[in-house]
């Protein structure tokens, strides 16, 4: 599997899992979504906001590269989060809309990446202003891993609230190629 195909699979998995997580969370009352459950970002709502914050920060960084600027223009126009624990949306419906919007942009953008794009070294600054220079393919791997990590936390928080989100394995999206 090529790197590009791998990242397309990761973008599809990201969207699929977000639909499952948000669908499961949709059945909870606002007070349950906002209830501090002792997680790093406190609540289900806090953790879901953090994933959107992280995605927004990374996509804005990715858009700094001239090859990506057009495909990510609408993301660049979003307000920049100030902190990793920003609550961008108190309202779950608005958060859900932003999540779906981001996922659609991620899928479309990742589908345009070439091998040359994936080998670019991206120069950026972290949230504390520290400069970094890292290979884009490695950053994209981090981007998807970050989402998976925090969605795992959300699935635990949902379980604590009595909600089962069902199958979460990437394997569910990998086609069975059978013996031919």
MODELLER restraints for C-alpha pairs under 7 A, 6 or more apart:
rsr = mdl.restraints
at = mdl.atoms
rsr.add(forms.Gaussian(group=physical.xy_distance, feature=features.Distance(at['CA:4:A'], at['CA:113:A']), mean=6.66, stdev=0.5))
rsr.add(forms.Gaussian(group=physical.xy_distance, feature=features.Distance(at['CA:4:A'], at['CA:114:A']), mean=6.82, stdev=0.5))
rsr.add(forms.Gaussian(group=physical.xy_distance, feature=features.Distance(at['CA:4:A'], at['CA:115:A']), mean=6.83, stdev=0.5))
rsr.add(forms.Gaussian(group=physical.xy_distance, feature=features.Distance(at['CA:7:A'], at['CA:110:A']), mean=6.80, stdev=0.5))
rsr.add(forms.Gaussian(group=physical.xy_distance, feature=features.Distance(at['CA:8:A'], at['CA:107:A']), mean=6.97, stdev=0.5))
rsr.add(forms.Gaussian(group=physical.xy_distance, feature=features.Distance(at['CA:8:A'], at['CA:110:A']), mean=6.08, stdev=0.5))
rsr.add(forms.Gaussian(group=physical.xy_distance, feature=features.Distance(at['CA:8:A'], at['CA:111:A']), mean=6.24, stdev=0.5))
rsr.add(forms.Gaussian(group=physical.xy_distance, feature=features.Distance(at['CA:10:A'], at['CA:144:A']), mean=6.66, stdev=0.5))
rsr.add(forms.Gaussian(group=physical.xy_distance, feature=features.Distance(at['CA:11:A'], at['CA:106:A']), mean=6.57, stdev=0.5))
rsr.add(forms.Gaussian(group=physical.xy_distance, feature=features.Distance(at['CA:11:A'], at['CA:107:A']), mean=5.51, stdev=0.5))
rsr.add(forms.Gaussian(group=physical.xy_distance, feature=features.Distance(at['CA:12:A'], at['CA:107:A']), mean=6.78, stdev=0.5))
rsr.add(forms.Gaussian(group=physical.xy_distance, feature=features.Distance(at['CA:13:A'], at['CA:170:A']), mean=6.50, stdev=0.5))
rsr.add(forms.Gaussian(group=physical.xy_distance, feature=features.Distance(at['CA:15:A'], at['CA:103:A']), mean=5.56, stdev=0.5))
rsr.add(forms.Gaussian(group=physical.xy_distance, feature=features.Distance(at['CA:17:A'], at['CA:168:A']), mean=6.83, stdev=0.5))
rsr.add(forms.Gaussian(group=physical.xy_distance, feature=features.Distance(at['CA:20:A'], at['CA:165:A']), mean=6.37, stdev=0.5))
rsr.add(forms.Gaussian(group=physical.xy_distance, feature=features.Distance(at['CA:21:A'], at['CA:165:A']), mean=6.42, stdev=0.5))
rsr.add(forms.Gaussian(group=physical.xy_distance, feature=features.Distance(at['CA:22:A'], at['CA:96:A']), mean=6.74, stdev=0.5))
rsr.add(forms.Gaussian(group=physical.xy_distance, feature=features.Distance(at['CA:24:A'], at['CA:163:A']), mean=6.70, stdev=0.5))
rsr.add(forms.Gaussian(group=physical.xy_distance, feature=features.Distance(at['CA:24:A'], at['CA:165:A']), mean=5.87, stdev=0.5))
rsr.add(forms.Gaussian(group=physical.xy_distance, feature=features.Distance(at['CA:33:A'], at['CA:43:A']), mean=6.47, stdev=0.5))
rsr.add(forms.Gaussian(group=physical.xy_distance, feature=features.Distance(at['CA:33:A'], at['CA:44:A']), mean=5.23, stdev=0.5))
rsr.add(forms.Gaussian(group=physical.xy_distance, feature=features.Distance(at['CA:33:A'], at['CA:45:A']), mean=5.33, stdev=0.5))
rsr.add(forms.Gaussian(group=physical.xy_distance, feature=features.Distance(at['CA:34:A'], at['CA:43:A']), mean=5.35, stdev=0.5))
rsr.add(forms.Gaussian(group=physical.xy_distance, feature=features.Distance(at['CA:34:A'], at['CA:44:A']), mean=6.34, stdev=0.5))
rsr.add(forms.Gaussian(group=physical.xy_distance, feature=features.Distance(at['CA:34:A'], at['CA:45:A']), mean=5.42, stdev=0.5))
rsr.add(forms.Gaussian(group=physical.xy_distance, feature=features.Distance(at['CA:35:A'], at['CA:43:A']), mean=5.43, stdev=0.5))
rsr.add(forms.Gaussian(group=physical.xy_distance, feature=features.Distance(at['CA:36:A'], at['CA:42:A']), mean=4.67, stdev=0.5))
rsr.add(forms.Gaussian(group=physical.xy_distance, feature=features.Distance(at['CA:36:A'], at['CA:43:A']), mean=4.61, stdev=0.5))
rsr.add(forms.Gaussian(group=physical.xy_distance, feature=features.Distance(at['CA:37:A'], at['CA:43:A']), mean=5.52, stdev=0.5))
rsr.add(forms.Gaussian(group=physical.xy_distance, feature=features.Distance(at['CA:41:A'], at['CA:47:A']), mean=5.10, stdev=0.5))
rsr.add(forms.Gaussian(group=physical.xy_distance, feature=features.Distance(at['CA:41:A'], at['CA:85:A']), mean=6.59, stdev=0.5))
rsr.add(forms.Gaussian(group=physical.xy_distance, feature=features.Distance(at['CA:44:A'], at['CA:154:A']), mean=5.87, stdev=0.5))
rsr.add(forms.Gaussian(group=physical.xy_distance, feature=features.Distance(at['CA:44:A'], at['CA:157:A']), mean=6.24, stdev=0.5))
rsr.add(forms.Gaussian(group=physical.xy_distance, feature=features.Distance(at['CA:46:A'], at['CA:87:A']), mean=6.41, stdev=0.5))
rsr.add(forms.Gaussian(group=physical.xy_distance, feature=features.Distance(at['CA:47:A'], at['CA:150:A']), mean=6.92, stdev=0.5))
rsr.add(forms.Gaussian(group=physical.xy_distance, feature=features.Distance(at['CA:47:A'], at['CA:154:A']), mean=6.70, stdev=0.5))
rsr.add(forms.Gaussian(group=physical.xy_distance, feature=features.Distance(at['CA:49:A'], at['CA:87:A']), mean=5.69, stdev=0.5))
rsr.add(forms.Gaussian(group=physical.xy_distance, feature=features.Distance(at['CA:49:A'], at['CA:88:A']), mean=6.28, stdev=0.5))
rsr.add(forms.Gaussian(group=physical.xy_distance, feature=features.Distance(at['CA:49:A'], at['CA:89:A']), mean=6.90, stdev=0.5))
rsr.add(forms.Gaussian(group=physical.xy_distance, feature=features.Distance(at['CA:50:A'], at['CA:84:A']), mean=6.12, stdev=0.5))
rsr.add(forms.Gaussian(group=physical.xy_distance, feature=features.Distance(at['CA:50:A'], at['CA:85:A']), mean=5.72, stdev=0.5))
rsr.add(forms.Gaussian(group=physical.xy_distance, feature=features.Distance(at['CA:50:A'], at['CA:86:A']), mean=6.88, stdev=0.5))
rsr.add(forms.Gaussian(group=physical.xy_distance, feature=features.Distance(at['CA:51:A'], at['CA:147:A']), mean=6.12, stdev=0.5))
rsr.add(forms.Gaussian(group=physical.xy_distance, feature=features.Distance(at['CA:51:A'], at['CA:150:A']), mean=6.89, stdev=0.5))
rsr.add(forms.Gaussian(group=physical.xy_distance, feature=features.Distance(at['CA:52:A'], at['CA:99:A']), mean=6.66, stdev=0.5))
rsr.add(forms.Gaussian(group=physical.xy_distance, feature=features.Distance(at['CA:53:A'], at['CA:81:A']), mean=6.19, stdev=0.5))
rsr.add(forms.Gaussian(group=physical.xy_distance, feature=features.Distance(at['CA:53:A'], at['CA:84:A']), mean=6.32, stdev=0.5))
rsr.add(forms.Gaussian(group=physical.xy_distance, feature=features.Distance(at['CA:54:A'], at['CA:84:A']), mean=6.87, stdev=0.5))
rsr.add(forms.Gaussian(group=physical.xy_distance, feature=features.Distance(at['CA:59:A'], at['CA:75:A']), mean=6.89, stdev=0.5))
rsr.add(forms.Gaussian(group=physical.xy_distance, feature=features.Distance(at['CA:60:A'], at['CA:75:A']), mean=6.51, stdev=0.5))
rsr.add(forms.Gaussian(group=physical.xy_distance, feature=features.Distance(at['CA:60:A'], at['CA:76:A']), mean=5.33, stdev=0.5))
rsr.add(forms.Gaussian(group=physical.xy_distance, feature=features.Distance(at['CA:61:A'], at['CA:124:A']), mean=6.53, stdev=0.5))
rsr.add(forms.Gaussian(group=physical.xy_distance, feature=features.Distance(at['CA:62:A'], at['CA:68:A']), mean=6.68, stdev=0.5))
rsr.add(forms.Gaussian(group=physical.xy_distance, feature=features.Distance(at['CA:63:A'], at['CA:69:A']), mean=4.44, stdev=0.5))
rsr.add(forms.Gaussian(group=physical.xy_distance, feature=features.Distance(at['CA:63:A'], at['CA:72:A']), mean=5.69, stdev=0.5))
rsr.add(forms.Gaussian(group=physical.xy_distance, feature=features.Distance(at['CA:63:A'], at['CA:76:A']), mean=6.91, stdev=0.5))
rsr.add(forms.Gaussian(group=physical.xy_distance, feature=features.Distance(at['CA:71:A'], at['CA:109:A']), mean=5.89, stdev=0.5))
rsr.add(forms.Gaussian(group=physical.xy_distance, feature=features.Distance(at['CA:89:A'], at['CA:95:A']), mean=5.38, stdev=0.5))
rsr.add(forms.Gaussian(group=physical.xy_distance, feature=features.Distance(at['CA:118:A'], at['CA:136:A']), mean=5.31, stdev=0.5))
rsr.add(forms.Gaussian(group=physical.xy_distance, feature=features.Distance(at['CA:118:A'], at['CA:137:A']), mean=4.73, stdev=0.5))
rsr.add(forms.Gaussian(group=physical.xy_distance, feature=features.Distance(at['CA:119:A'], at['CA:135:A']), mean=6.11, stdev=0.5))
rsr.add(forms.Gaussian(group=physical.xy_distance, feature=features.Distance(at['CA:119:A'], at['CA:136:A']), mean=6.07, stdev=0.5))
rsr.add(forms.Gaussian(group=physical.xy_distance, feature=features.Distance(at['CA:119:A'], at['CA:137:A']), mean=6.35, stdev=0.5))
rsr.add(forms.Gaussian(group=physical.xy_distance, feature=features.Distance(at['CA:120:A'], at['CA:135:A']), mean=5.78, stdev=0.5))
rsr.add(forms.Gaussian(group=physical.xy_distance, feature=features.Distance(at['CA:120:A'], at['CA:136:A']), mean=5.51, stdev=0.5))
rsr.add(forms.Gaussian(group=physical.xy_distance, feature=features.Distance(at['CA:121:A'], at['CA:133:A']), mean=6.11, stdev=0.5))
rsr.add(forms.Gaussian(group=physical.xy_distance, feature=features.Distance(at['CA:121:A'], at['CA:134:A']), mean=5.18, stdev=0.5))
rsr.add(forms.Gaussian(group=physical.xy_distance, feature=features.Distance(at['CA:121:A'], at['CA:135:A']), mean=4.25, stdev=0.5))
rsr.add(forms.Gaussian(group=physical.xy_distance, feature=features.Distance(at['CA:121:A'], at['CA:136:A']), mean=5.64, stdev=0.5))
rsr.add(forms.Gaussian(group=physical.xy_distance, feature=features.Distance(at['CA:122:A'], at['CA:133:A']), mean=5.51, stdev=0.5))
rsr.add(forms.Gaussian(group=physical.xy_distance, feature=features.Distance(at['CA:122:A'], at['CA:134:A']), mean=5.45, stdev=0.5))
rsr.add(forms.Gaussian(group=physical.xy_distance, feature=features.Distance(at['CA:122:A'], at['CA:135:A']), mean=6.09, stdev=0.5))
rsr.add(forms.Gaussian(group=physical.xy_distance, feature=features.Distance(at['CA:122:A'], at['CA:136:A']), mean=5.84, stdev=0.5))
rsr.add(forms.Gaussian(group=physical.xy_distance, feature=features.Distance(at['CA:123:A'], at['CA:132:A']), mean=5.72, stdev=0.5))
rsr.add(forms.Gaussian(group=physical.xy_distance, feature=features.Distance(at['CA:123:A'], at['CA:133:A']), mean=4.48, stdev=0.5))
rsr.add(forms.Gaussian(group=physical.xy_distance, feature=features.Distance(at['CA:123:A'], at['CA:134:A']), mean=6.77, stdev=0.5))
rsr.add(forms.Gaussian(group=physical.xy_distance, feature=features.Distance(at['CA:124:A'], at['CA:131:A']), mean=5.75, stdev=0.5))
rsr.add(forms.Gaussian(group=physical.xy_distance, feature=features.Distance(at['CA:124:A'], at['CA:132:A']), mean=5.48, stdev=0.5))
rsr.add(forms.Gaussian(group=physical.xy_distance, feature=features.Distance(at['CA:124:A'], at['CA:133:A']), mean=6.60, stdev=0.5))
rsr.add(forms.Gaussian(group=physical.xy_distance, feature=features.Distance(at['CA:125:A'], at['CA:131:A']), mean=4.25, stdev=0.5))
rsr.add(forms.Gaussian(group=physical.xy_distance, feature=features.Distance(at['CA:125:A'], at['CA:132:A']), mean=5.83, stdev=0.5))
rsr.add(forms.Gaussian(group=physical.xy_distance, feature=features.Distance(at['CA:155:A'], at['CA:165:A']), mean=6.92, stdev=0.5))
rsr.add(forms.Gaussian(group=physical.xy_distance, feature=features.Distance(at['CA:158:A'], at['CA:164:A']), mean=6.88, stdev=0.5))
